[in-house]
């Protein structure tokens, strides 16, 4: 637990500062509403046993996941685009600014090597492929969103880091300049430029990289320019904050929501596909990009079930447009008519 990939718990002045947050109560950060880690009627022992020893079909693909290698360094800064790297990692270029969200390029979503390996074909990008990053956005400090090896390789390219309260302790421990760390509570704003604002917002989840939970804050983000609004949901269970944000911002051009690694046993902290669609509706989103799938096995559902199910549900009851790119495929943020293939149907 003393190895650097585990990070470091908040201490000193940082700890005293986060204790002043209205979301820090009784020694830890709390969700807005009661959020059980395990759904009533389930037990952690059974869940762990099933995950390790249970036999569930097609939790990992037999075939290689398809990808496209877009040259990120060659992108014109005038283009508003998004590039997905699998799971919840993606690159955004909007109004000339470059953002990188929750990057994991090490091939592993665990602090223990070779334990939670990425699917074949999903690691086509490395830190060397990235241009200079204006803002690294970290939604929370779980290993599948904050990867030590990736962060250290990206370190020279990162001009600013935005994260929840307490998460900066990891970065400071890893040798990052304190001056580029921007730690925020929920419902705060950062001015990117005259017509460009980054908002922090709530999520319904939890945090922790060791035996202590909720000593750092998890969150979602909104990127808002003069003519575009992008919601970055991070990890979240379904709750009232989606509807509140939809009303506050009067809808979004694109919502990125977690749709994968779910289970009824932990439904309060990860949405099921039908809840993802409801959250997008609550947000008044024109387009929905479902992420948190297709790279790691962190639940016992078939690897392609999240995309297959949300597509089927959307076709039946929801008019919203789905954004489902291959890894590395360019998503044009200003093109609401861009079409995407159902590429997962071709993979066993």
C-alpha positions as CSV (number, residue, x, y, z in Angstrom):
1,X,0.0,0.0,0.0
2,X,3.0,2.3,0.1
3,X,3.7,2.0,-3.6
4,X,3.0,5.2,-5.5
5,X,0.1,3.9,-7.6
6,X,-2.1,3.8,-4.5
7,X,-1.8,7.6,-4.2
8,X,-2.0,9.4,-0.9
9,X,-4.9,10.4,1.4
10,X,-5.6,14.1,1.9
11,X,-3.7,15.6,4.8
12,X,-2.6,18.9,6.4
13,X,-4.1,22.1,4.9
14,X,-5.8,20.1,2.1
15,X,-7.7,18.0,4.6
16,X,-8.7,21.0,6.6
17,X,-10.0,22.7,3.5
18,X,-12.1,19.8,2.3
19,X,-13.6,19.4,5.8
20,X,-15.2,22.8,5.2
21,X,-17.2,21.5,2.2
22,X,-21.0,21.2,2.9
23,X,-20.7,17.7,1.2
24,X,-18.2,16.5,3.8
25,X,-20.0,15.1,6.8
26,X,-19.1,12.7,9.6
27,X,-15.6,12.2,8.4
28,X,-16.3,11.6,4.6
29,X,-17.9,13.0,1.5
30,X,-21.6,12.1,1.1
31,X,-24.0,11.9,-1.8
32,X,-27.0,14.2,-1.9
33,X,-29.3,11.3,-1.2
34,X,-28.8,8.0,0.7
35,X,-26.6,5.8,-1.5
36,X,-26.1,2.2,-0.4
37,X,-22.9,0.6,-1.8
38,X,-24.7,-2.7,-2.0
39,X,-28.4,-3.0,-2.9
40,X,-30.6,-4.4,-0.1
41,X,-30.8,-8.2,-0.3
42,X,-27.3,-8.6,-1.6
43,X,-24.0,-9.2,0.2
44,X,-20.5,-8.2,-0.5
45,X,-19.3,-11.8,0.1
46,X,-21.6,-13.2,-2.5
47,X,-20.8,-10.5,-5.0
48,X,-17.1,-11.1,-4.6
49,X,-17.5,-14.9,-4.8
50,X,-19.5,-14.6,-8.0
51,X,-17.1,-12.2,-9.6
52,X,-14.1,-14.4,-8.9
53,X,-15.5,-17.9,-9.2
54,X,-18.8,-17.5,-11.0
55,X,-19.3,-18.6,-14.6
56,X,-20.9,-16.0,-16.7
57,X,-21.0,-16.1,-20.6
58,X,-19.2,-13.7,-22.9
59,X,-17.9,-11.3,-20.2
60,X,-14.8,-10.7,-22.5
61,X,-14.8,-10.7,-26.3
62,X,-13.2,-13.5,-28.3
63,X,-12.4,-11.2,-31.2
64,X,-10.2,-8.1,-31.2
65,X,-12.1,-4.8,-30.5
66,X,-12.0,-2.7,-33.7
67,X,-10.3,0.7,-33.6
68,X,-9.2,3.7,-35.7
69,X,-5.9,5.5,-35.1
70,X,-6.7,9.2,-35.5
71,X,-3.7,11.4,-35.5
72,X,-4.5,13.6,-32.6
73,X,-1.5,15.9,-33.0
74,X,-2.6,16.7,-36.6
75,X,-6.1,17.8,-35.7
76,X,-6.8,21.5,-36.5
77,X,-7.5,23.4,-33.3
78,X,-10.5,24.9,-35.2
79,X,-12.3,21.5,-35.2
80,X,-14.6,20.7,-32.3
81,X,-14.2,16.9,-31.9
82,X,-14.2,14.1,-29.5
83,X,-12.0,10.9,-29.6
84,X,-12.9,7.9,-27.4
85,X,-10.2,5.6,-26.0
86,X,-12.6,3.0,-24.6
87,X,-14.2,2.7,-21.2
88,X,-14.5,6.3,-19.8
89,X,-11.3,7.9,-21.4
90,X,-11.7,10.5,-24.1
91,X,-10.1,13.5,-25.7
92,X,-12.1,16.7,-26.4
93,X,-11.1,19.6,-28.5
94,X,-13.6,22.5,-28.2
95,X,-13.2,26.1,-29.1
96,X,-9.4,25.7,-29.4
97,X,-9.0,24.1,-26.0
98,X,-7.9,20.5,-25.5
99,X,-9.2,18.4,-22.7
100,X,-8.4,14.9,-21.6
101,X,-10.8,13.0,-19.4
102,X,-10.0,10.0,-17.1
103,X,-7.2,8.6,-19.3
104,X,-6.2,4.9,-18.8
105,X,-3.5,3.8,-21.3
106,X,-1.6,1.3,-19.2
107,X,-3.8,-1.7,-20.2
108,X,-4.8,-2.3,-16.6
109,X,-7.6,-0.9,-14.4
110,X,-6.2,-2.1,-11.1
111,X,-3.2,-1.2,-8.9
112,X,-2.1,-4.8,-9.1
113,X,-0.4,-5.6,-12.5
114,X,-2.1,-8.2,-14.8
115,X,-5.3,-8.4,-12.8
116,X,-7.9,-6.3,-14.7
117,X,-6.5,-6.3,-18.2
118,X,-7.9,-4.4,-21.1
119,X,-9.6,-6.2,-24.0
120,X,-7.5,-7.0,-27.1
121,X,-7.4,-4.1,-29.5
122,X,-8.4,-1.4,-27.0
123,X,-4.9,-0.1,-26.3
124,X,-4.0,1.5,-29.7
125,X,-3.2,4.8,-28.1
126,X,-0.4,5.7,-25.7
127,X,0.6,8.9,-24.0
128,X,3.0,9.6,-26.9
129,X,0.0,10.0,-29.2
130,X,-1.4,12.9,-27.2
131,X,-0.8,16.6,-28.0
132,X,-0.3,19.2,-25.2
133,X,-3.4,19.1,-22.9
134,X,-4.8,22.3,-21.6
135,X,-6.9,20.6,-19.0
136,X,-6.8,17.1,-17.6
137,X,-10.3,16.4,-16.0
138,X,-10.5,13.7,-13.4
139,X,-14.1,12.7,-12.4
140,X,-12.9,10.6,-9.4
141,X,-9.9,8.6,-8.2
142,X,-10.9,5.0,-8.9
143,X,-8.2,3.1,-10.8
144,X,-10.2,2.8,-14.0
145,X,-10.4,6.6,-14.1
146,X,-7.2,7.7,-12.5
147,X,-4.3,5.6,-13.7
148,X,-0.9,6.2,-12.2
149,X,1.2,4.9,-15.0
150,X,-0.7,6.9,-17.6
151,X,-0.6,10.1,-15.6
152,X,3.1,9.9,-15.1
153,X,3.7,9.4,-18.8
154,X,1.4,12.3,-19.6
155,X,2.9,14.6,-17.0
156,X,5.0,16.8,-19.3
157,X,2.0,17.4,-21.6
158,X,-0.5,18.5,-18.9
159,X,-0.9,22.3,-18.4
160,X,-3.7,22.1,-15.8
161,X,-5.5,19.5,-13.7
162,X,-9.1,19.9,-12.6
163,X,-10.4,17.4,-10.0
164,X,-12.6,17.0,-6.9
165,X,-11.6,18.1,-3.5
166,X,-8.8,15.9,-2.1
167,X,-7.8,14.3,-5.4
168,X,-5.0,16.8,-5.8
169,X,-3.2,15.0,-3.0
170,X,-2.5,12.1,-5.4
171,X,-1.1,14.5,-8.0
172,X,1.1,16.4,-5.5
173,X,2.4,13.1,-4.2
174,X,3.3,12.2,-7.8
175,X,5.3,15.3,-8.2
176,X,2.9,17.6,-10.0
177,X,3.3,21.4,-9.6
178,X,0.8,22.6,-7.0
179,X,0.2,25.6,-9.2
180,X,-1.5,23.6,-12.0
181,X,-3.9,21.8,-9.7
182,X,-7.4,23.1,-9.5
183,X,-9.5,21.2,-6.9
184,X,-13.2,22.0,-6.7
185,X,-16.3,21.2,-4.9
186,X,-19.7,20.6,-6.6
187,X,-21.4,23.6,-8.2
188,X,-18.3,25.7,-8.9
189,X,-17.1,27.4,-12.1
190,X,-13.8,27.9,-13.8
191,X,-13.4,30.5,-16.5
192,X,-11.6,29.0,-19.5
193,X,-11.9,32.1,-21.6
194,X,-14.3,35.0,-22.1
195,X,-17.1,32.8,-23.6
196,X,-16.0,29.4,-22.2
197,X,-16.8,28.1,-18.7
198,X,-16.1,24.8,-17.0
199,X,-18.7,23.9,-14.4
200,X,-18.4,21.3,-11.7
201,X,-21.5,19.3,-10.7
202,X,-22.7,16.5,-8.5
203,X,-22.7,12.7,-9.3
204,X,-24.0,9.8,-7.3
205,X,-21.0,7.6,-6.7
206,X,-18.0,7.1,-4.2
207,X,-14.2,7.3,-4.2
208,X,-11.1,5.8,-2.7
209,X,-7.9,4.1,-3.8
210,X,-7.1,2.1,-0.6
211,X,-9.1,0.8,2.4
212,X,-10.7,4.2,3.1
213,X,-13.7,5.3,1.0
214,X,-15.0,8.8,0.2
215,X,-12.0,10.8,1.4
216,X,-11.9,12.6,-2.0
217,X,-14.8,14.0,-4.0
218,X,-16.3,12.5,-7.1
219,X,-18.0,14.8,-9.7
220,X,-19.4,15.5,-13.1
221,X,-18.5,18.4,-15.4
222,X,-20.2,20.8,-17.9
223,X,-18.2,22.4,-20.7
224,X,-20.2,25.5,-21.8
225,X,-19.2,27.8,-24.7
226,X,-21.3,30.5,-26.4
227,X,-23.1,28.0,-28.5
228,X,-22.3,24.5,-27.1
229,X,-23.1,22.6,-23.9
230,X,-21.4,19.3,-23.1
231,X,-22.2,17.2,-20.0
232,X,-19.5,14.8,-18.7
233,X,-21.2,12.5,-16.3
234,X,-18.3,10.5,-14.8
235,X,-19.6,7.5,-12.9
236,X,-23.1,7.9,-11.3
237,X,-26.1,6.1,-10.2
238,X,-29.4,7.6,-11.2
239,X,-30.7,10.4,-9.1
240,X,-32.5,13.8,-9.2
241,X,-29.3,15.8,-10.2
242,X,-29.8,14.9,-13.9
243,X,-33.2,16.6,-14.0
244,X,-31.9,19.6,-11.9
245,X,-29.0,20.1,-14.3
246,X,-31.2,19.8,-17.3
247,X,-33.4,22.6,-16.0
248,X,-30.4,24.7,-14.9
249,X,-28.6,24.6,-18.2
250,X,-31.7,24.3,-20.4
251,X,-30.5,21.1,-22.0
252,X,-27.3,19.8,-23.5
253,X,-26.0,19.3,-27.0
254,X,-24.3,16.1,-25.9
255,X,-24.4,14.0,-22.7
256,X,-21.7,11.5,-21.9
257,X,-23.0,9.0,-19.3
258,X,-21.7,5.7,-17.9
259,X,-23.4,2.7,-19.3
260,X,-21.6,-0.5,-18.4
261,X,-20.0,-2.4,-15.5
262,X,-23.4,-2.3,-13.8
263,X,-25.3,-4.8,-11.7
264,X,-28.6,-4.6,-9.8
265,X,-26.5,-5.4,-6.8
266,X,-24.8,-2.0,-7.0
267,X,-27.5,-0.1,-8.9
268,X,-27.2,3.0,-6.6
269,X,-23.7,3.8,-7.9
270,X,-23.9,2.7,-11.6
271,X,-26.9,3.1,-13.8
272,X,-28.6,0.3,-15.7
273,X,-29.2,1.0,-19.5
274,X,-32.8,2.1,-19.0
275,X,-31.7,4.6,-16.3
276,X,-29.1,6.0,-18.6
277,X,-31.7,6.8,-21.2
278,X,-33.9,8.4,-18.5
279,X,-30.9,10.4,-17.3
280,X,-30.3,11.7,-20.8
281,X,-34.0,12.6,-21.1
282,X,-33.8,14.4,-17.7
283,X,-30.7,16.3,-18.9
284,X,-32.7,17.4,-22.1
285,X,-29.7,16.1,-24.2
286,X,-29.9,16.1,-28.0
287,X,-27.3,13.3,-28.2
288,X,-26.2,10.6,-25.8
289,X,-22.7,9.0,-25.7
290,X,-22.8,5.9,-23.5
291,X,-19.4,5.1,-22.1
292,X,-17.8,2.9,-19.3
293,X,-17.8,-0.2,-21.5
294,X,-15.9,-2.2,-24.1
295,X,-12.5,-2.2,-22.5
296,X,-12.4,-3.8,-19.0
297,X,-14.4,-6.5,-17.3
298,X,-15.6,-4.9,-14.0
299,X,-19.0,-6.7,-13.9
300,X,-20.4,-10.0,-15.0
301,X,-22.7,-8.9,-17.8
302,X,-21.8,-9.9,-21.4
303,X,-19.1,-7.4,-22.7
304,X,-21.4,-6.0,-25.4
305,X,-24.6,-6.0,-23.4
306,X,-24.5,-2.3,-22.4
307,X,-24.3,-1.0,-26.1
308,X,-26.7,-3.7,-27.4
309,X,-29.3,-3.1,-24.7
310,X,-29.3,0.7,-24.8
311,X,-29.5,0.6,-28.6
312,X,-32.5,-1.7,-28.4
313,X,-34.2,0.3,-25.7
314,X,-33.6,3.6,-27.6
315,X,-35.0,2.2,-30.8
316,X,-38.3,1.3,-29.0
317,X,-39.0,4.2,-26.8
318,X,-36.5,7.1,-27.0
319,X,-35.9,9.4,-30.0
320,X,-32.5,10.6,-28.7
321,X,-29.5,10.1,-31.1
322,X,-26.8,7.7,-29.9
323,X,-23.1,8.4,-30.3
324,X,-21.4,5.0,-30.5
325,X,-18.0,5.5,-32.2
326,X,-15.3,2.9,-32.5
327,X,-12.2,3.5,-30.3
328,X,-10.3,6.3,-32.0
329,X,-13.1,7.3,-34.4
330,X,-13.6,11.1,-34.7
331,X,-16.9,12.4,-33.3
332,X,-17.8,15.8,-34.7
333,X,-19.4,17.8,-31.9
334,X,-21.2,20.2,-34.2
335,X,-22.6,17.5,-36.5
336,X,-25.8,16.2,-34.9
337,X,-26.5,14.1,-38.0
338,X,-23.3,12.1,-37.9
339,X,-24.0,8.3,-38.1
340,X,-22.2,5.5,-36.3
341,X,-22.2,1.8,-37.0
342,X,-23.2,-0.8,-34.4
343,X,-19.7,-2.2,-34.6
344,X,-20.2,-4.4,-31.5
345,X,-22.6,-6.7,-33.4
346,X,-19.7,-7.8,-35.6
347,X,-17.6,-9.0,-32.6
348,X,-17.9,-12.3,-30.8
